Every structure is written in C-alpha cells, then in structure tokens.
Amino acid sequence: MTTKFYIRPVGRIPPPAAAGGGAGAPAVAGRENLAFAAAEVIARDGATVRRRLVSAAELARGAGGEELATLLQRLTEPRPPIAGLTFDRPRLMGVVNVTPDSFSDGGRWLEPEAAIGHALSLEAEGADMLDIGGESTRPGAEPVGIEEELRRVLPVVEALLKRARIPVSIDTRNAEVMRRAAQAGARLINDVSALTHDPDSLAAAAETGLPVVLMHAQGRPATMQRDPRYADVVLDVYDALEARIEACARAGIPSERLIVDPGIGFGKTLAHNLALLGSLSMFHGLGCPVMLGASRKSFIGKLTGAGAHERLPGSLAAALMGAAQGVQILRVHDVAATRQALAVWEGGTRSLPGT
C-alpha cells in the first residue's frame, strides 16, 4: 500500500523583519505573519499512522524527499484572488439565512426585504462577502423543493447585485439554483455537499465559471449526526476533500477556483470537531484557500452549555483559532464582533517584538 504524507505547520515565528525573525522560513500560503518554525509530518499507510516533528528548515531543504517537497510547495504558495478578494488577511463571509428553520436565526430573514436589509447591515459591519442560503442544512433538516429555494434566494441575490458593493455567494446543493443564482449575479457557489448532492452539480458549477466552496459532510443533514465515525477524522476529511478537488479537475473546475471547508458540525462529534479545529493548518496542503464555518455551532454549546444566541464568545475563539492557522475565509453570523477580534489579532501578529 502507498504511503500518504501530510504536513501540519506548528510554531508561528514573528514577522521576518524582527531581529533574527525567521527570515526565509516557510509561511502558510505565503503570508509572512504565518511563518512557521516546525511541522508535524504525518505518514499514513493503511491503518498505520506515524507522526514526527520536523523543523521547517529541514523541510525547506528538501529533507523529506520529493513528495514532501511538493506538498510543502502547495502549502506555502500564495493563493490567487477569488471573486475579486485577495487573501493577504482573513476574509469574513456574512451569513444570510433566508429560511424558516436554520439553527440560530431561522425565520428572522425569511422575507426578501428583511434578508436584504440584514445583508446590507453585515456589509456595513465589515463583511467581505455575503452568503445567501434558502435551504437549512442543520442536523435533522429535511430537503427543500427547488422552486421554493429559488423563490427564497433569487430576489435577495438580484437586489444585492444592485445594492451591495461586495461579492454575493449562493449557499446551495442544487444545480438549478447554482445556475439561476449565477445568472442573477452570484460570484461564488458554497456547497455543503462538495458537489455530490445533485448529480448535475459538477457540470453546473463548471458551466458557471464561478469559484466553489467544497465543504466536507458525512451523510445527509437529516441523519448526519447519528453516530458519525472515522478512522482518523483529520486525515479522513483531508483525503475526502482531496478526492473532491480531483473530481472537480476532471469536470473542468481547476483548483484555482476552489475553496475547501472541513465542515465543522456536519457528521462530526464534539471530539471530531475539536480535532479538526486543532489541525486546520494541515488543510493548506490541499493547495486551496481554507474556509471555516464554526459560528454559533452546537459544539460550542456542548462545551459550555450556551444556547445558539449565547455563543458569540465561543464563536470568536474558534475564529481566532482559524486565523492563527491561516484560514482565509471565516463564515460568521456576527461580523462586527469578529472584525474587531481579528483587528486585535492581526495587530499583534504583524507587530515587531520590542517596538
């Protein structure tokens, strides 16, 4: 059996301009405030997994061989812009659920004018893009008919094309919604099934020419939280996303148009979610921008006992964990609070010691 390798960067180094500051050290996705001193190198051979800590300098010298050198290159290359957004800093995707049954705000933005107003408020708070969804995919949710989903989202997408100054994403699993939203002006497709739910979605996404978020989920929303299991959740999710990137390439969607999301809360236990949060830096090895959607998720409630509307502190902690590991897009409900938290984090990571 062929051995598969993974690299998880650890040990952030202060900016290279600092005294001694790690000049020349590899950096996550080419961002100098995310240079790293070492990495956990993981080798998987069937059921056997071996882990060892290697200095970044050794990796950069090619000590791990050709396969690790290729993986390191994918991990450290700067990401090209997507939907007009550069990734020199974390970007915020504001959530707009045009649904009656989403887990944290179901029904509040169901009417078009309410959804449009909320979206514009998120833009004013500092969102870099807006994610419009018309079908709840919370645990236990049942599918929504295509016509009903279109009825909910199209007026919102069309209005925001005229009134918002930031890109609009369509959050859907359905090919026809992808096509119609693209025609209405959406600039990104966010699919929680990684283009597997609808047999026509790969072709539809390729036809639109839009970037796509591939999110990992185990099972369908209605049943995904019934005893999800993995051999190794981090490696299994990584491998599944890599397989979807390859499927997209075969369908004519290059990796430059892809974003990956490990799918916090989608077919995962509390332990699974926490393992993924602690290993987000590894997913840069897939060569695509990484998105994290942890805002108000139930794992925060399981850790703290907080209800969905009381999970802002936990959501901010998860967002900062993502930012510290190079996550390029944070999908959040509370844009203003997350923007402020990121401003403080970015100020600290870009400052020079002793100044």
C-alpha positions as CSV (number, residue, x, y, z in Angstrom):
1,M,0.0,0.0,0.0
2,T,1.3,3.5,-0.9
3,T,2.2,5.8,2.0
4,K,0.4,9.1,2.1
5,F,2.0,12.1,3.7
6,Y,0.6,15.2,5.4
7,I,2.2,18.3,6.8
8,R,0.7,20.3,9.8
9,P,2.6,23.6,10.4
10,V,3.2,24.5,14.0
11,G,5.1,27.2,15.9
12,R,4.4,30.6,14.4
13,I,7.5,32.8,14.0
14,P,7.3,36.6,14.5
15,P,7.5,38.7,11.2
16,P,10.8,38.2,9.4
17,A,11.7,41.9,9.9
18,A,12.2,41.2,13.6
19,A,15.7,40.6,14.8
20,G,16.7,37.1,13.8
21,G,13.0,36.9,12.8
22,G,12.9,33.7,10.9
23,A,13.9,35.2,7.6
24,G,13.4,32.6,4.8
25,A,11.2,30.4,7.0
26,P,8.3,28.8,5.1
27,A,4.9,30.5,5.7
28,V,1.3,29.3,5.3
29,A,0.0,30.4,1.9
30,G,2.9,32.8,1.6
31,R,1.7,35.1,4.4
32,E,4.7,36.4,6.3
33,N,2.9,36.7,9.6
34,L,2.2,33.0,9.4
35,A,5.8,31.7,9.0
36,F,6.3,28.5,11.0
37,A,9.2,27.0,12.8
38,A,8.3,23.3,12.6
39,A,5.7,20.9,11.3
40,E,4.2,17.6,12.2
41,V,4.9,15.3,9.3
42,I,2.3,12.5,9.2
43,A,2.7,9.3,7.2
44,R,-0.4,7.1,6.7
45,D,0.0,3.6,5.4
46,G,-3.4,1.8,5.6
47,A,-4.4,1.7,9.3
48,T,-0.9,2.6,10.4
49,V,-0.2,6.3,11.1
50,R,3.2,7.7,12.1
51,R,3.8,11.2,13.3
52,R,7.1,13.1,13.8
53,L,8.1,16.7,14.4
54,V,10.4,18.2,11.8
55,S,11.9,21.7,11.7
56,A,10.7,23.9,9.0
57,A,14.3,24.5,7.9
58,E,14.8,20.7,7.3
59,L,11.6,20.6,5.2
60,A,12.7,23.7,3.2
61,R,16.0,22.0,2.5
62,G,14.1,19.0,1.0
63,A,15.0,16.6,3.8
64,G,11.7,14.8,3.5
65,G,12.1,13.8,-0.2
66,E,10.3,14.8,-3.3
67,E,6.7,14.1,-2.1
68,L,7.1,16.2,1.0
69,A,8.7,19.0,-1.1
70,T,5.7,19.1,-3.4
71,L,3.3,19.1,-0.5
72,L,5.3,21.9,1.2
73,Q,5.2,24.0,-2.0
74,R,1.4,23.6,-2.2
75,L,1.1,24.6,1.5
76,T,3.2,27.7,1.2
77,E,2.3,29.1,-2.2
78,P,0.3,32.4,-2.1
79,R,-3.3,31.9,-3.1
80,P,-4.7,33.8,-6.1
81,P,-7.7,36.1,-5.6
82,I,-11.2,34.6,-5.8
83,A,-14.3,36.7,-6.6
84,G,-12.1,39.8,-6.5
85,L,-10.8,39.1,-3.0
86,T,-7.2,38.8,-2.1
87,F,-6.1,36.5,0.8
88,D,-3.4,38.6,2.4
89,R,-5.7,38.6,5.5
90,P,-8.7,36.6,6.8
91,R,-11.9,37.5,4.9
92,L,-15.3,37.5,6.5
93,M,-18.3,35.8,4.9
94,G,-21.6,37.1,6.4
95,V,-24.3,34.5,6.8
96,V,-27.8,35.4,5.5
97,N,-30.3,32.5,6.0
98,V,-33.4,33.0,4.0
99,T,-35.1,30.1,5.8
100,P,-37.7,29.4,8.4
101,D,-35.7,26.7,10.2
102,S,-32.0,27.5,10.3
103,F,-30.5,26.5,13.7
104,S,-29.6,30.0,15.0
105,D,-31.8,32.6,13.2
106,G,-34.5,30.6,11.4
107,G,-37.3,32.8,10.2
108,R,-35.8,36.2,11.0
109,W,-34.7,36.9,7.4
110,L,-37.3,34.8,5.5
111,E,-38.9,37.8,3.8
112,P,-36.8,39.3,1.0
113,E,-36.7,42.8,2.4
114,A,-35.6,41.5,5.8
115,A,-32.9,39.4,4.2
116,I,-31.7,42.2,2.0
117,G,-31.6,44.6,5.0
118,H,-29.7,42.2,7.1
119,A,-27.2,41.5,4.3
120,L,-26.6,45.3,3.9
121,S,-26.1,45.6,7.7
122,L,-23.5,42.8,7.6
123,E,-21.7,44.7,4.7
124,A,-21.7,47.8,6.8
125,E,-20.2,45.9,9.7
126,G,-17.3,44.8,7.6
127,A,-18.2,41.7,5.7
128,D,-16.1,40.9,2.7
129,M,-18.8,38.8,1.1
130,L,-22.4,37.6,1.7
131,D,-23.6,34.0,1.7
132,I,-27.2,33.7,0.8
133,G,-28.9,30.4,1.6
134,G,-32.5,29.2,1.1
135,E,-32.3,25.7,2.5
136,S,-31.4,24.8,6.1
137,T,-28.8,22.1,6.3
138,R,-28.7,22.0,10.1
139,P,-28.7,18.5,11.7
140,G,-32.1,16.9,11.2
141,A,-33.2,19.2,8.4
142,E,-35.2,17.9,5.5
143,P,-34.7,18.9,1.9
144,V,-36.5,21.9,0.4
145,G,-38.0,21.9,-3.1
146,I,-36.0,23.6,-5.9
147,E,-38.8,26.1,-6.7
148,E,-39.2,27.1,-3.1
149,E,-35.4,27.5,-2.7
150,L,-35.3,29.7,-5.8
151,R,-38.3,31.7,-4.5
152,R,-36.4,32.5,-1.3
153,V,-33.0,33.3,-2.7
154,L,-33.3,34.9,-6.1
155,P,-34.9,38.2,-5.1
156,V,-32.2,38.6,-2.5
157,V,-29.3,37.9,-4.8
158,E,-30.8,40.1,-7.5
159,A,-31.3,43.0,-5.1
160,L,-27.8,42.7,-3.6
161,L,-26.3,42.8,-7.0
162,K,-27.6,46.3,-7.3
163,R,-27.3,47.5,-3.7
164,A,-24.2,45.8,-2.2
165,R,-20.6,46.5,-3.1
166,I,-19.2,43.1,-2.1
167,P,-19.5,39.7,-3.7
168,V,-22.5,37.5,-3.1
169,S,-22.2,33.8,-2.6
170,I,-25.1,31.3,-3.1
171,D,-25.3,28.6,-0.4
172,T,-26.9,25.6,-2.2
173,R,-26.6,21.9,-3.0
174,N,-28.7,22.1,-6.1
175,A,-27.5,22.6,-9.7
176,E,-30.5,24.6,-10.9
177,V,-30.1,27.0,-8.0
178,M,-26.4,27.4,-8.8
179,R,-27.2,28.2,-12.5
180,R,-30.0,30.7,-11.7
181,A,-28.1,32.4,-8.9
182,A,-25.1,32.8,-11.2
183,Q,-27.3,34.3,-13.8
184,A,-28.7,36.7,-11.2
185,G,-25.1,37.8,-10.3
186,A,-23.8,35.5,-7.6
187,R,-20.0,35.3,-7.7
188,L,-19.4,32.2,-5.6
189,I,-21.0,28.8,-5.0
190,N,-20.9,27.4,-1.5
191,D,-22.0,23.7,-1.5
192,V,-22.1,21.8,1.8
193,S,-22.0,18.5,-0.1
194,A,-18.9,19.4,-2.1
195,L,-20.9,19.0,-5.3
196,T,-22.1,15.5,-4.5
197,H,-25.8,16.0,-3.6
198,D,-27.1,16.8,-7.1
199,P,-25.7,14.6,-9.9
200,D,-25.7,17.6,-12.2
201,S,-23.9,20.0,-9.8
202,L,-20.4,19.3,-11.0
203,A,-21.4,20.2,-14.6
204,A,-23.4,23.2,-13.4
205,A,-20.6,24.6,-11.4
206,A,-18.2,24.1,-14.3
207,E,-20.6,25.9,-16.7
208,T,-21.0,28.9,-14.5
209,G,-17.2,29.5,-14.3
210,L,-17.7,30.5,-10.6
211,P,-15.4,29.6,-7.7
212,V,-16.8,26.9,-5.5
213,V,-16.5,26.1,-1.8
214,L,-16.2,22.3,-1.3
215,M,-17.4,21.5,2.2
216,H,-16.9,18.1,3.8
217,A,-20.0,16.4,5.3
218,Q,-20.5,12.8,6.3
219,G,-24.1,11.8,5.4
220,R,-27.2,13.9,4.7
221,P,-28.4,16.7,7.0
222,A,-31.4,14.7,8.2
223,T,-29.2,11.8,9.6
224,M,-25.6,13.0,9.6
225,Q,-25.3,13.3,13.4
226,R,-26.4,9.7,14.0
227,D,-23.1,8.1,15.2
228,P,-20.6,9.6,12.7
229,R,-17.3,7.6,12.7
230,Y,-13.9,8.0,11.2
231,A,-10.6,6.1,11.3
232,D,-8.8,9.4,11.8
233,V,-11.1,12.4,11.4
234,V,-8.5,14.9,10.3
235,L,-6.8,12.6,7.8
236,D,-10.2,11.2,6.5
237,V,-11.6,14.7,5.9
238,Y,-8.4,15.8,4.2
239,D,-8.5,12.8,1.9
240,A,-12.2,13.3,1.1
241,L,-11.6,16.9,0.2
242,E,-8.6,16.0,-1.9
243,A,-10.8,13.5,-3.8
244,R,-13.4,16.2,-4.5
245,I,-10.7,18.5,-5.8
246,E,-9.6,15.8,-8.2
247,A,-13.2,15.2,-9.2
248,C,-13.6,18.9,-9.9
249,A,-10.4,18.9,-12.0
250,R,-11.9,16.1,-14.2
251,A,-15.1,18.1,-14.6
252,G,-13.2,21.2,-15.7
253,I,-13.0,23.2,-12.4
254,P,-9.4,24.0,-11.7
255,S,-8.1,24.2,-8.2
256,E,-7.6,27.9,-8.6
257,R,-11.4,28.2,-8.4
258,L,-11.8,26.0,-5.3
259,I,-12.0,26.7,-1.6
260,V,-12.1,23.9,1.0
261,D,-14.0,23.7,4.2
262,P,-13.6,20.8,6.7
263,G,-17.3,21.0,7.6
264,I,-17.5,21.6,11.4
265,G,-20.7,20.1,12.7
266,F,-21.5,18.2,9.6
267,G,-21.4,14.5,10.5
268,K,-18.9,15.1,13.4
269,T,-19.0,14.5,17.1
270,L,-17.6,17.1,19.6
271,A,-14.3,15.2,19.6
272,H,-14.2,15.3,15.8
273,N,-14.9,19.0,15.6
274,L,-12.2,19.8,18.2
275,A,-9.6,17.7,16.4
276,L,-10.3,19.5,13.1
277,L,-10.1,22.9,14.8
278,G,-6.7,22.0,16.2
279,S,-5.4,20.8,12.8
280,L,-6.7,23.4,10.3
281,S,-3.2,24.4,9.2
282,M,-2.8,21.0,7.6
283,F,-5.6,21.7,5.1
284,H,-3.4,24.3,3.3
285,G,-1.6,21.3,1.9
286,L,-4.6,20.8,-0.5
287,G,-3.4,24.0,-2.3
288,C,-6.7,25.9,-2.0
289,P,-7.9,28.7,0.3
290,V,-9.5,27.3,3.5
291,M,-12.8,28.3,4.9
292,L,-14.1,27.8,8.5
293,G,-17.7,27.8,9.4
294,A,-17.8,27.4,13.2
295,S,-20.0,30.4,14.1
296,R,-22.7,29.5,16.7
297,K,-22.3,25.8,16.1
298,S,-23.6,23.2,18.6
299,F,-20.1,22.1,19.6
300,I,-19.8,25.4,21.4
301,G,-23.0,24.6,23.3
302,K,-21.8,21.2,24.2
303,L,-18.6,22.6,25.6
304,T,-20.2,25.5,27.5
305,G,-23.9,24.9,27.8
306,A,-24.6,28.1,25.9
307,G,-27.7,28.4,23.6
308,A,-27.4,29.3,20.0
309,H,-27.7,33.0,20.7
310,E,-25.2,32.9,23.6
311,R,-22.3,31.5,21.6
312,L,-20.6,34.7,20.4
313,P,-17.5,34.3,22.8
314,G,-17.0,30.7,21.6
315,S,-17.5,31.7,18.0
316,L,-14.8,34.3,18.3
317,A,-12.4,31.9,19.9
318,A,-13.0,29.4,17.0
319,A,-12.5,32.3,14.5
320,L,-9.2,33.3,16.1
321,M,-8.0,29.6,16.2
322,G,-8.7,29.6,12.4
323,A,-7.0,32.9,11.8
324,A,-3.9,31.7,13.7
325,Q,-3.7,28.7,11.4
326,G,-4.0,30.7,8.2
327,V,-7.7,30.2,7.4
328,Q,-8.5,32.6,4.6
329,I,-12.3,32.8,5.0
330,L,-14.4,32.8,8.2
331,R,-18.1,32.3,7.7
332,V,-19.8,34.1,10.6
333,H,-23.1,35.5,11.8
334,D,-21.6,38.2,14.0
335,V,-19.5,40.3,11.6
336,A,-18.7,43.4,13.6
337,A,-17.6,41.4,16.7
338,T,-15.4,39.1,14.5
339,R,-13.9,42.0,12.6
340,Q,-12.9,43.7,15.9
341,A,-11.4,40.4,17.3
342,L,-9.4,39.9,14.1
343,A,-8.2,43.5,14.1
344,V,-6.6,42.9,17.5
345,W,-5.2,39.5,16.4
346,E,-3.8,40.9,13.2
347,G,-2.2,43.9,15.0
348,G,-0.4,41.6,17.4
349,T,0.8,39.1,14.7
350,R,2.1,41.9,12.4
351,S,3.9,43.9,15.1
352,L,7.6,43.6,15.7
353,P,8.8,42.4,19.1
354,G,10.3,45.2,21.2
355,T,8.6,48.0,19.4
